[in-house]
Amino acid sequence: MSSTPSLATIVAFVILSIAAVYEVLTVIAVLVWRMPGKRVAMPLRPPISVLKPLRGAEPGLYEHLRSFCVQDYPEFEIVFGVTDPEDPARAVIDRLVREFPAVKILTVVDARVHGSNGKISNLMNMLPHARHDWLVMSDSDSYVGPGYLEAVAAPLLDPAVGVVTCLYRGVPTRLVWSRLGAMYINEWYLPTVILAWLFGHEGYVSGQTCCIRRGTLEAVGGFRALVDHLADDHRLGTLVRALGLKIVLSRYMVKAEHHERDLTAVTRHELRWMRTLRALRPMSLRGIFLTFSLPLAVIGIACAAAQPSISLAAWALFCATVVARLMLHFVHRLQGERSLLADLWLLPVRDVLLCWVWCRSLFTSRVTWRGDEFTVNPDGTMHRLP
């Protein structure tokens, strides 16, 4: 006569099943994403204004900005924006002007502040100086190849498309904290976005790249509609969808360098992302622990171990989760930029740190951004603290 499973056994199998199913689906989504996509033909190539708001000369800034100067695109300009005449980023811009005299490069120095979001405030100052009606906004830490502009602009030829955006892959420096920061992007954040894409979600917008027509930007209220929002990219996507226009997630992958120097920098950066999610989707944040597959699997197998015997099915679910987690760790390293085994020892540290940051985000409404402190309202607007 078979005994009825105990509550602890049922809980253990539920936890292990959630962890295994989610992690395996995420691996499948990432592998599907990495398959070659259909190249969008671009018979017309309208001129483009690239808007690059800057603040400070962060590590690698010259290489990042230079990659935008060597685009294989017939007509484009780059508009850089700073708020301080003494900003060290200006020296990098001057170097690019000397190196690329054939590229139209303009520097806008304007200290006016229009709202709480400094990046959007800077873009508001820059926009009147942009000559073209097709706009590409890109963060300062983005690194791209020569075909970037054509890849992100091509879908915009369809009048039903309102915004084109890109995913990005974190590229660390050699510091251990930088490597942990890149692992957050590559092994948790990026796979969750791709999994949502696989299931048909089309609302994702990333500030790393936003390609939009000037007319569409004006129709949603311009940058003024974004200037007090923490998640300005998400807000832009919401407003564009309200116009009945589509958001296209380009298959082009941007690189973004991470240079966190200590644990505080890592946690502040990730806490801002988690706090943004809390403002936008509070219920989603509470349930996001279900995506922490490896910690969940450890809890599940621990619950199963408390029973007289651990079934083969429990071990199978646990092993499936571990193998899938290792695949997510290795798959983005296949391009050979870093050794496959270099950061393997950081994997459990990374997952525990992710859980800790998530727990902190549940109990704070403050975020740190570029050294400034903000409090975030339930509607996603933010206010600078003294």
N, C-alpha and C positions, 0 to 999 in steps of 0.2 A: 504494500500500500504506500503510495507516494505521499510525502508530506507537503503541506501547503508552504509556498515560499514566504519567508519572513518579510516584514516591511523593509528592513535594511537591504535584503537581497534585491527587492524590487527597485528601491531607490538606486542601488549600485548599478543595476542594468540600465535604468533610464539615463543616468548620468553618463555611463560609458557609451551608450548608443548615441546620445546627442553629440558627444565629443567626436566619436568616430565618423558619424555621418557628415557632420559639418566639415571636418578636416578633409575628408576624402572628396566631398563636393568642391571644396575650395581648390584642391590640387587639380581636379578635372577642369575647373573654370580657368585656372592659370595656364594650363597646357593648351586649352582651346584658344585662349587669347594669344598665345605665342605662335600659333599657326599663321602662315602668311595670309594677310587680308587682301581683298580685292583693291587694286589701285584705282583711285578716282581720277578720271581724265580731266584735264583743265585746259580746254581750248582757248579760253580767255584768261588773261592774267591781269586783273585790275591792280593799279598801284596801291601799295600798303604803307601805312604809318605804324611803326612799331613803337609802343610807349613803354619806357622802362623807368619806373620810379626808383630812386636810389636813396640810400641813407648810410653813409659810412663806406669805408673800403674794406669789406669783409675778405677773408682769405679766398683766393682764386677769382676775384672779381674781374681782373683783366681777361683771363681765359674765358670766363662766362660771357662777358660782353663782346669779346672778339668773335665768338662763334656766331653772333648775329650780324656781324659785318661781312661775312664771307658767304652769304646766302646766294644760292643759284636761282635768282629771281630777277626779272628784267628791271623792275622799278620799285624801289622801296626807300623809305627814310627811317631813321632812328631818332626818336625824341627822348632825351634823357631829362629827368627832372630831379632837382635837389631843392631843399628848403633853406639851406645854409650856404652862403657864398664861400665859406671856408671848408666846406665838406671835402674830406680827402678823396672822395670818389671823383671829384673834378679832375684830379691829376690823371686818373685812369682814362677818363673821357678825352682829355687833351692828347694823351698818347695815341688813342685810337684815331683821333682826327688827323694827326700827323701820319699815321701808318696807312690810313685809307682815305686819301684825298678825294677819290671818286665816289665815295659813299656819302650821301647827304646825312650829316649828323648835326643835330641841334641840341643845345643845352638850355634848359629853362630853369632859372633860379628865381624862386618865388616863395616867400615865407608865409603867405596867407594860409590861415587854418580855417577850414569850412565845417569841420565836424570832428568827432572823436576818432575816426579811422584815418590815421596819418597817411597811409598808402593811397586811399581814395581821394583824400584832400590834395595830395600831390598830383594825382591824375587830373583832378579838376583844373589845377593850374596849368597843366601841360596841354590839355585837349585843344584849347584855342590856337595853339601853335602847330598842330598837326594838319598837314595840307590835304591828306587823302581821306576818302570816305570809307575805306576798309581799314579797320583798326585791329591790331594785335597787342594785347596787354600781356606782359610777361614779367615774372619776378626776377630779382637781381641775381639769384643763385642758380638760374636755369642755364644749362649747357645743351646746345643743339647742333645738329649736323647741317650741311649745306642745303638739304632738301626740305628743311623744316617749314619754311613759309609756304611753299607750294602744297605740302601735305595738309597743313591746317586750314589753308584758305580754300582748297578745292571744293569741300562740301558746301561752302557758302554761296556757290553759284546757284544752288537750288533756292529759289525764293521762299520755300517753306521752312528753311533752316534759319534759326535766329542766332544761335551761338555754336561755335565749335570749340571744344576743349580737349585737353590731353591728360593722360596719366603721367606720373613721373616716378623715376626710380632713384632712390637715395644712394649717393656715392659718398662714402665716408673718407675722412682723413685717417691717419694711423692711430690717433688717440682712441682709447678704448671707449670713451663716452660718445665720441662721434660714431663709432661702429655700432654701438647700442642704438643710437638715434636712427641710423640707416636701417637697422634690422626692424625697427618699429614700422617704418614705411614699407619696406620690401616684403616683410614676412607676416604683417598683420593688416595694416591699413590698405595697402594695394590689393592683396587678395580679397578682402571683404568687398571692395568696390567692384572688382572684376566678377565676383560671384553674383552681386546684385545685377550687374550688366548681363550676365549669362541668363538670368531669369527675367530679363526684359525691362529692368529699371533704366529709364532714360532721363533722369533728372540731375545727374551728377555734373557739377561744374567745378573746375579747379582753377585757382588763381595763378597757377604756374603758366597757364595759357588760356586766354579767352580771345577768340577771334570773332568780331562782330561788325556789322555795318553801322555806320554813324546814325543812319535813320532809325535803326532798331534801338540803339542806345537812347536816342532822343525820345522815342516812343514810350520807353519805360520810365522816363523821368530823368534821364542822364545820370551822371555820377552822384548828383544831389540825392537821388533815391537810395544810395548805398552808403553815404558818407558817415552815418552813425552806427552802422551794423558791423558786428564782429566778423560774421561769416558773409562778407560782401559777395563772394562768388556764389554762394547758395542763394542769396537774395536776388542776384542778377538772374539766375536760372529760374527762380519762381516768377519773376516779373516777365521774363521772356515767354515762359509757358502760358502765362495769363493772356498773352497776345495771340495765342493759338499757333505759335511757332515751335519748331522742334529744336532739341539740343542734340548735337552729334558728338559722340565720344570718338575722337580720332584714334586710329591704331598707332599713330606716331608716339613714341615713348621719349619724353624729355628726361634729361638727367639733372638732378639737383644735389649739390654738394652739401653735406652736413659737417659742421665743424664745432659741435658742442665740446666745451673745454672741461666741464666737470658735471657731476651728478645733478647739481642744481639747475644747470642749463638744460639738461635732458628732460628733467621732470617738469620744468616750467613750460617748455615747448609742447610737450605732450599733454600737460594739464590744460593748456589753452585749447588744443584740439578737442579734448574730452569735454571741456566746459562749453565749447561751441555746440557740440552735439547735445548737451544737456539743455541749452537754450532753444535749440531747434526742435529736438524730438526727445523730450524728457522720458517718455516711456521706453523708447529705444535704448537710451543710456542705461536704464535700470536692467534691461534684459540683455545687454551686450556681453555680460559675463559668459553667456552661452557660446560666444565665439572664442573664448580662452580655452581651446581644446585640450592642450597638454595639462594645465592645472586641473581642469575638470576630470580628465582621465585618471590623474593621480588620486583625486578625491574618490572617484568611483571605484578604483581598484582597492583603495584603502577600506572602503565600506564593504567590499566583497571579501576582503581578507579577514574582516572581523567575524565572518561566518565559519562554521566548522570546516568547510572545504570550498575552494575557489573553483568554479566550473571552467571548463575549457572555453566556453563561449565568452566568459568575462575576460580571460587572457587574450582571446582573439580580438575582441573590441579594443582592448588596451593597446595591443601591438599594432593594430591597424592605425590607431591615432598617432602613435609614436612614429611609425614609418611615414605616414602622410606629413606629419610635422617636419620630419627630416627632409622630405622632398621639397617642401616650401622653402626650407633653409638653403638647399643646394641649387634649386632650379635657376635662380637669377644669377648664380655664380658661374654658370656654364660658359659665359662669354669670356672668361679668362682674366677678368680685371683683378680678382683676388683669389688666393688659394682656396680650394674647396673646404679645407679643414681648418683654416686660419681662425675662424670665430665660432667653431662648434662648441667650445667650452662656455661661450656666452649665451647659448640658447636657453638653458634653464633660468639664467639670470634675467634674460630679456623677458621671459614670460612672467616671472614673479614680479618684475618691475612694472609690467603692463597692468597686472592686477592691483598693485599698490597705487598707481596713478589713477586708475579707475575708481578705487575706493575714495581717494582724496577728492575727486571731482564731484562726488555725491554730496559733499559737505562744504563746498566753497563756491562763492559767486564771483570771486576775483580771478583775474588772469594777468600775466605779465607779458608785455609785447614790446620788443625793442627797448627794454629797460624801463618802460612806463607801466604803472599799475592801473587797472580798470576794473570796474564792477559791471556785471552784465545783467540786463533785465530779462524777464521771461520772454520778451518778444525778440531777443537777439540784439537789441541796441545796447551800446556800451557807453560808459561815462568815465572820464579820466579822474583818478583820485589824486588829491594833493600829494 
